[in-house]
Amino acid sequence: MNRELLFIIPFQIILTLILLRISGEIGKHSLSMGYSSMTRIYQNGKLSFNLFYRVLYLPTALSIIAILIYILKLDFLIRNIWLVAIWYFLLQLALSLRKLPYTKLGLYFGSTFASILLTYIFYVYGISQGLVGLLPDHANFRTELWFIVVLFFYGLFNAYQLEDNYEDRRRKLEDRYLQFKKRYLHLLKPEFQKVKVLNDLLFSIMIYEDMNRPSWFRLIEKFLFKIGLSNTTGIMQIKSQRLMDDEQSINEAQQIILGAYKNYENTNEYEFVGKIITTYNPDAYYREEVRSIFIDIRNISSFLEEGGFQKTETNFSNENIFDVKEIRRQAESLISQIDELEKNDLETNMPNKKLAK
């Protein structure tokens, strides 16, 4: 029994890491279906897809893996395999601590608990029963009934709109921006102190990288770098052959951004920002996440520090990046004002119409 544990524990740890990586890759390739990070789900994510994906991913993945394990006659690895769900979410939580302030905690922890519970139920009534408990039973109509129930709730949640926590997110991003600006202002090259878009891009990337790689993880990363298991270090997550601290990575990041700035400075701002982010990291999911933060940081720095930046001579067109949520709020406010004016106008003209009769 103890010999089996020597295999089971490393197997579950490795499986946890693999499933976490696969989950991220599936998410990146599911953007068109409505996948969104938990920090942006209120903006453009589809609740049904994101909720069902996060709840069903682990029990489904472990069921498929269990089938393969049974086929390979490695049945001992099935023992308490449901614990992978707990290791998975503990690791995910540790890696996402910086993101929690920007996340809908009820939705996050609710879906986490539901996924762990469902994984345990799958394990007790399916996975641990062998292939018989995993493969579909066409003679049992209950399977089809539950499938219909799942489709019903999927459609129900798909029509539900999450409450917008835009102001709370903006306030927390503002706090983080000011904290980093105070800490690293002395490192900024002249261009980043004078050209607003460069300042905003640098700190947007910094905030996002810090969300994904908090300071405690960067300490571990330094050790992994020394033994050849990591090639990115520092708060800006620069790929390099030499170990960097946070300040060195910020200096290197400025060089990368400046190089792209000189190549794309004559494009419109939306395209310009996208190309610089893509130069920094070509991943599409990364680009959209950083762009979302950039929109907020752009508005924050405009409000707090507009006078601190010189007017850039960059030939930006009027096709600037815009905040869809802000435009929507302004449009709703304008419509409300128009309705009020029409109402007042109607009340003012009412006596004259009666008099004319």
Helices and strands as residue ranges (DSSP letters): H 2-28, G 31-33, H 41-44, H 47-71, G 75-78, H 83-95, G 97-102, H 105-125, G 127-129, H 131-134, H 142-158, H 166-184, G 185-187, H 190-194, H 196-212, H 215-226, E 232-233, E 238-239, H 246-264, H 269-280, H 284-305, G 306-308, H 324-356
